[in-house]
């Protein structure tokens, strides 16, 4: 990530108030990178340097993202690395999902990736350098019942990442996508934000531990992210249990579909759907 003979580039991270975003921010800070952290709700993080730039913004608001970048660039120079991490999850059966909440989830998980990438890309292309990492999920390989908007958005993030990687590689810009399994973050306790709670939402953490007994620590995932970026890895899948799912969907897709259907039926019975 370092530029020879120059200060380390500015790293912009969305959804950086907690969980994966906060852990990745701390990992980059340890390497000496200045940071621009963006979230809907964000406060200074004690473990980070005093020169960290914090901006409260919705990633689906392009004007707010441009303003946040301009404020940080005035202090630290151009964005050299973008981490599109902001996301939300709505765990409801399809017939419970209303058009407005579906659109809001796609705005955050998918349009946010477009907006933030668009806002930094011209500068990266002019310098012929930069790195973009988009946070997807292993759900793009094991469709999650009662979370179809989330799954759809994460499938799309992988597609955008793979297309951008091919398009931007000739311009010296690397693009990677992270597809983690279940990570021990507050997101598991904030399913269905500002929406009527459901059994699936209330039991998200318990459901995750039934599938993956040990939730992966965010700090370990952040280490995997930096390792993958150093190697210019196209798709970073972590932890090992997530890699099993990833390869199973690739080589035995019929078996994975059967398992997902069976799991969905069990979940529907438990939740009363």
C-alpha positions as CSV (number, residue, x, y, z in Angstrom):
1,X,0.0,0.0,0.0
2,X,2.9,2.4,0.6
3,X,4.1,4.8,-2.1
4,X,7.8,5.0,-2.5
5,X,9.2,8.4,-1.4
6,X,5.7,9.6,-0.4
7,X,3.5,9.6,2.6
8,X,1.1,6.7,2.9
9,X,-2.1,7.2,1.0
10,X,-5.4,8.1,2.6
11,X,-7.8,5.2,3.3
12,X,-11.5,5.8,3.1
13,X,-13.7,3.3,4.9
14,X,-17.5,3.3,5.0
15,X,-19.6,1.8,7.8
16,X,-16.6,2.4,10.0
17,X,-18.2,3.0,13.4
18,X,-18.0,-0.6,14.5
19,X,-17.4,-4.2,13.5
20,X,-15.5,-5.0,10.3
21,X,-15.1,-1.3,9.4
22,X,-13.6,-0.3,12.7
23,X,-11.3,-3.4,12.7
24,X,-10.1,-2.6,9.2
25,X,-9.5,1.1,10.2
26,X,-7.4,0.0,13.1
27,X,-5.3,-2.3,10.9
28,X,-4.6,0.4,8.4
29,X,-3.8,2.9,11.2
30,X,-1.2,0.5,12.6
31,X,0.5,0.6,9.2
32,X,0.5,4.5,9.4
33,X,-2.2,5.3,6.9
34,X,-4.4,8.4,7.4
35,X,-8.1,7.6,7.6
36,X,-11.4,9.0,6.4
37,X,-14.2,7.1,8.2
38,X,-17.8,7.5,7.0
39,X,-20.9,6.2,8.7
40,X,-24.5,7.2,9.4
41,X,-23.7,7.4,13.1
42,X,-20.0,7.8,14.0
43,X,-18.0,9.2,16.9
44,X,-14.2,9.4,17.4
45,X,-12.6,6.0,18.1
46,X,-10.2,6.2,21.0
47,X,-7.7,3.7,19.5
48,X,-7.2,5.7,16.3
49,X,-4.9,8.7,15.6
50,X,-6.1,12.2,16.3
51,X,-5.8,13.2,12.6
52,X,-8.5,10.7,11.6
53,X,-11.2,12.4,9.7
54,X,-14.8,11.4,10.7
55,X,-17.8,12.2,8.6
56,X,-21.5,11.4,9.2
57,X,-23.1,10.6,5.8
58,X,-25.3,8.1,4.0
59,X,-23.4,6.2,1.4
60,X,-26.4,6.5,-0.9
61,X,-26.2,10.3,-0.8
62,X,-23.6,11.1,-3.5
63,X,-23.3,14.8,-2.6
64,X,-22.6,14.0,1.0
65,X,-19.9,11.5,0.0
66,X,-18.2,14.0,-2.3
67,X,-18.2,16.6,0.5
68,X,-16.7,14.1,3.0
69,X,-14.0,13.2,0.6
70,X,-13.2,16.9,-0.1
71,X,-12.8,17.6,3.6
72,X,-10.3,14.7,4.1
73,X,-8.4,15.3,0.9
74,X,-7.7,18.9,2.0
75,X,-5.9,17.4,5.0
76,X,-4.3,14.2,3.8
77,X,-4.2,14.3,0.1
78,X,-6.1,12.0,-2.3
79,X,-7.8,8.7,-1.5
80,X,-5.5,5.9,-2.3
81,X,-7.6,3.0,-0.9
82,X,-11.4,2.7,-0.7
83,X,-13.1,0.1,1.5
84,X,-16.8,-0.2,0.7
85,X,-18.0,-1.8,3.9
86,X,-21.3,0.0,4.8
87,X,-24.2,-2.5,4.9
88,X,-27.5,-3.4,6.5
89,X,-29.5,-6.6,6.8
90,X,-33.3,-7.2,6.8
91,X,-34.3,-10.7,8.0
92,X,-37.9,-11.1,7.0
93,X,-39.8,-13.5,4.8
94,X,-40.3,-12.2,1.3
95,X,-44.1,-11.5,1.8
96,X,-43.2,-9.3,4.8
97,X,-40.8,-7.1,2.9
98,X,-42.2,-3.8,1.7
99,X,-40.9,-2.0,-1.4
100,X,-39.5,0.9,0.6
101,X,-37.4,-1.2,3.0
102,X,-36.2,-3.4,0.0
103,X,-35.1,-0.2,-1.8
104,X,-33.3,1.1,1.3
105,X,-31.3,-2.0,1.8
106,X,-30.2,-2.1,-1.8
107,X,-29.4,1.7,-1.6
108,X,-27.0,1.0,1.3
109,X,-25.5,-2.3,0.2
110,X,-25.3,-1.7,-3.5
111,X,-25.8,1.9,-4.5
112,X,-23.4,2.9,-1.8
113,X,-20.7,0.9,-3.5
114,X,-21.4,2.7,-6.8
115,X,-21.5,6.1,-5.2
116,X,-18.3,5.9,-3.2
117,X,-16.4,4.2,-6.0
118,X,-17.6,6.9,-8.5
119,X,-16.5,9.6,-6.1
120,X,-12.9,8.4,-5.8
121,X,-12.3,6.8,-9.2
122,X,-11.5,9.9,-11.3
123,X,-8.6,10.7,-8.9
124,X,-7.3,7.2,-9.0
125,X,-7.4,7.0,-12.7
126,X,-5.6,10.3,-13.1
127,X,-2.8,9.0,-10.8
128,X,-2.9,5.5,-12.4
129,X,-2.9,4.0,-8.9
130,X,-5.3,3.0,-6.2
131,X,-7.0,0.1,-4.5
132,X,-10.7,-0.7,-4.0
133,X,-12.1,-3.4,-1.8
134,X,-15.8,-4.2,-1.6
135,X,-17.3,-6.1,1.3
136,X,-19.7,-8.7,0.1
137,X,-20.6,-11.9,2.0
138,X,-20.3,-15.7,1.6
139,X,-24.1,-15.3,1.2
140,X,-23.5,-14.7,-2.4
141,X,-22.6,-18.4,-2.6
142,X,-25.2,-19.8,-0.1
143,X,-28.4,-17.9,-0.6
144,X,-29.8,-16.9,2.8
145,X,-33.5,-17.6,3.3
146,X,-35.5,-14.7,4.8
147,X,-32.7,-12.3,3.8
148,X,-33.3,-12.0,0.0
149,X,-32.6,-8.3,-0.4
150,X,-29.3,-8.8,1.5
151,X,-28.4,-11.8,-0.6
152,X,-29.3,-10.1,-3.9
153,X,-27.2,-7.0,-3.0
154,X,-24.2,-9.2,-2.1
155,X,-24.4,-11.2,-5.3
156,X,-24.4,-7.8,-7.2
157,X,-21.4,-6.5,-5.2
158,X,-19.3,-9.5,-6.4
159,X,-20.4,-8.9,-10.0
160,X,-19.5,-5.2,-9.8
161,X,-16.1,-6.0,-8.2
162,X,-15.2,-8.6,-10.9
163,X,-16.2,-6.3,-13.7
164,X,-14.3,-3.3,-12.2
165,X,-11.2,-5.4,-11.6
166,X,-11.0,-6.2,-15.3
167,X,-11.8,-2.6,-16.4
168,X,-9.4,-0.9,-14.0
169,X,-6.4,-3.2,-14.0
170,X,-4.9,-1.5,-17.1
171,X,-5.1,1.8,-15.2
172,X,-3.0,0.5,-12.2
173,X,-6.1,0.2,-9.9
174,X,-6.6,-3.0,-8.0
175,X,-10.1,-4.2,-7.1
176,X,-10.8,-7.0,-4.6
177,X,-14.0,-8.3,-3.0
178,X,-14.2,-9.8,0.5
179,X,-16.7,-12.6,1.1
180,X,-16.6,-13.4,4.8
181,X,-18.6,-15.9,6.7
182,X,-20.2,-15.0,10.0
183,X,-18.2,-12.3,11.8
184,X,-18.7,-11.4,15.5
185,X,-20.0,-7.8,14.8
186,X,-22.9,-5.7,16.2
187,X,-24.7,-6.2,12.8
188,X,-26.0,-9.6,14.2
189,X,-27.7,-7.7,16.9
190,X,-29.1,-4.9,14.7
191,X,-31.0,-6.9,12.1
192,X,-34.1,-5.1,10.7
193,X,-33.0,-1.6,11.8
194,X,-36.0,0.8,12.2
195,X,-38.4,-2.0,11.1
196,X,-40.8,-4.3,13.0
197,X,-38.7,-7.0,14.6
198,X,-39.1,-10.6,13.5
199,X,-38.1,-14.0,14.9
200,X,-35.4,-14.2,12.3
201,X,-34.0,-10.8,13.3
202,X,-34.2,-11.5,17.1
203,X,-32.4,-14.8,16.6
204,X,-29.8,-13.8,14.1
205,X,-26.8,-14.3,16.3
206,X,-28.1,-17.7,17.5
207,X,-28.8,-18.8,13.9
208,X,-25.3,-17.7,12.9
209,X,-23.6,-19.8,15.6
210,X,-25.7,-22.9,14.6
211,X,-24.2,-22.6,11.1
212,X,-20.7,-21.5,12.2
213,X,-19.9,-22.5,15.7
214,X,-17.2,-19.9,16.2
215,X,-18.0,-16.4,14.9
216,X,-14.9,-14.9,13.3
217,X,-13.2,-12.0,15.2
218,X,-13.2,-8.7,13.2
219,X,-9.5,-8.2,14.0
220,X,-8.7,-11.5,12.3
221,X,-10.8,-10.6,9.3
222,X,-9.0,-7.2,9.0
223,X,-5.7,-9.0,9.0
224,X,-7.0,-11.2,6.1
225,X,-8.1,-8.1,4.2
226,X,-4.6,-6.5,4.4
227,X,-3.0,-9.7,3.4
228,X,-5.3,-10.1,0.4
229,X,-4.7,-6.5,-0.7
230,X,-0.9,-7.0,-0.5
231,X,-1.3,-10.0,-2.8
232,X,-3.9,-8.3,-5.0
233,X,-6.3,-11.2,-4.4
234,X,-9.4,-10.9,-6.5
235,X,-11.7,-12.7,-4.1
236,X,-10.9,-12.9,-0.4
237,X,-12.9,-15.6,1.4
238,X,-12.5,-15.9,5.2
239,X,-12.5,-17.8,7.5
240,X,-11.8,-21.4,6.5
241,X,-15.4,-22.4,7.0
242,X,-16.5,-19.8,4.5
243,X,-14.0,-21.2,2.0
244,X,-15.6,-24.6,2.3
245,X,-19.0,-23.1,1.4
246,X,-17.4,-21.1,-1.4
247,X,-15.8,-24.1,-3.1
248,X,-18.8,-26.4,-2.4
249,X,-21.1,-24.0,-4.3
250,X,-18.6,-24.0,-7.2
251,X,-18.0,-27.7,-7.4
252,X,-21.2,-29.3,-6.0
253,X,-23.9,-26.7,-6.5
254,X,-26.7,-29.2,-6.5
255,X,-25.8,-30.4,-3.0
256,X,-25.5,-26.8,-1.7
257,X,-28.9,-25.9,-3.1
258,X,-30.4,-29.0,-1.4
259,X,-28.8,-28.1,1.9
260,X,-30.1,-24.5,1.6
261,X,-33.6,-25.6,0.9
262,X,-33.6,-28.0,3.8
263,X,-32.2,-25.3,6.1
264,X,-34.8,-22.8,4.9
265,X,-37.6,-25.3,5.6
266,X,-36.3,-25.9,9.2
267,X,-36.0,-22.1,9.7
268,X,-39.5,-21.5,8.4
269,X,-40.9,-24.1,10.9
270,X,-38.9,-22.5,13.8
271,X,-39.9,-19.0,13.0
272,X,-43.5,-19.8,12.1
273,X,-43.3,-18.6,8.5
